[in-house]
Amino acid sequence: MSRGCCTSRDTKWTPPVVGHLKINVDALMNRLSGACGLSIIARDYLGEVKFAKSIFWPMPICIVAAEALAIKFGMITAIEEDVVIFSITSNSSLVVAAINSKKRILNDFGVIVDEIRDLAASYCTDGFEFTPRSANNPADCLAKWPMSNSMSFFWKDDFPSSVCLAIEANKPLLSL
């Protein structure tokens, strides 16, 4: 099977309940420069994208901290877009476990985790969940976007075609 951005995978994205949004996030790092691409995709229970964002992070940062930043920026974007109830999913089990833990982490990564916890305490979140990489393919595709042009983007429509294809391939079959 091809490992391209838009291939269908065995594990599909799972929708949130009606009235909630699920925000998938991801981060990629350029191993030479340390720059990162962060992505945020918010979808409703039908799998329809409500907004998406890709962020170019030019400063070197470890990939775990980049994954945490993607979660933080996903929350901030949801709040800015007046989303009332949302959940965040990431394919970084380490980051999700750190956020869901009550333990303090005494380093730069821990500062980001504390900021995420503070945001979560102030807004209606359904929590933070791990999702397999294969169910997070659209966010992975979107994280590549800023890496190729060193810019950040925000979309409410007219999403990049590679991301649209990945979203369609990643949608579960909904039973009516």
VENCORRA-V237368 format. One record per pair of residues at least 12 apart in sequence whose C-alpha atoms are under 7 Angstrom apart, sorted by the first residue. I is the first residue (numbers start at 1). J is the second residue. If there is no record, write none. Layout:
i | j
I | J
I | J
//
This chain:
i | j
5 | 137
5 | 141
5 | 166
6 | 162
6 | 165
6 | 166
7 | 166
7 | 169
8 | 169
8 | 170
9 | 134
11 | 134
11 | 135
12 | 135
12 | 170
12 | 171
12 | 172
13 | 135
13 | 136
13 | 170
13 | 171
13 | 172
14 | 172
15 | 44
15 | 45
15 | 46
15 | 47
16 | 44
16 | 45
17 | 45
18 | 45
20 | 44
20 | 85
20 | 86
21 | 42
21 | 43
21 | 44
21 | 85
21 | 86
21 | 87
22 | 42
22 | 43
22 | 44
22 | 86
22 | 87
22 | 88
23 | 40
23 | 41
23 | 42
23 | 43
23 | 74
23 | 86
23 | 87
23 | 88
23 | 89
24 | 40
24 | 41
24 | 42
24 | 88
24 | 89
24 | 90
24 | 136
24 | 139
25 | 39
25 | 40
25 | 41
25 | 70
25 | 71
25 | 74
25 | 89
25 | 90
25 | 139
26 | 38
26 | 39
26 | 40
26 | 67
26 | 70
26 | 90
26 | 139
26 | 140
26 | 143
27 | 39
27 | 66
27 | 67
27 | 70
27 | 143
28 | 143
28 | 144
29 | 63
33 | 60
34 | 59
34 | 60
34 | 61
35 | 57
35 | 58
35 | 59
35 | 60
36 | 56
36 | 57
36 | 58
36 | 147
37 | 54
37 | 55
37 | 56
37 | 57
37 | 143
37 | 144
37 | 146
37 | 147
38 | 54
38 | 55
38 | 56
38 | 70
38 | 143
39 | 53
39 | 54
39 | 55
39 | 70
39 | 139
39 | 142
39 | 143
40 | 52
40 | 53
40 | 54
40 | 70
40 | 74
40 | 139
41 | 53
41 | 139
47 | 171
50 | 156
51 | 155
51 | 156
52 | 154
52 | 155
52 | 156
53 | 153
53 | 154
53 | 155
54 | 142
54 | 143
54 | 145
54 | 146
54 | 152
54 | 153
54 | 154
55 | 146
55 | 151
55 | 152
55 | 153
56 | 146
56 | 147
56 | 150
56 | 151
56 | 152
64 | 95
65 | 109
67 | 92
68 | 95
68 | 112
68 | 113
69 | 112
71 | 88
72 | 116
84 | 124
85 | 124
85 | 125
85 | 126
86 | 124
86 | 125
86 | 126
87 | 125
87 | 126
87 | 127
87 | 128
88 | 127
88 | 128
88 | 129
89 | 128
89 | 129
89 | 130
89 | 131
90 | 129
90 | 130
90 | 131
91 | 130
91 | 131
91 | 132
91 | 133
91 | 136
92 | 130
93 | 130
96 | 128
96 | 129
96 | 130
99 | 113
99 | 117
135 | 170
137 | 166
138 | 163
138 | 166
138 | 167
141 | 163
142 | 163
//
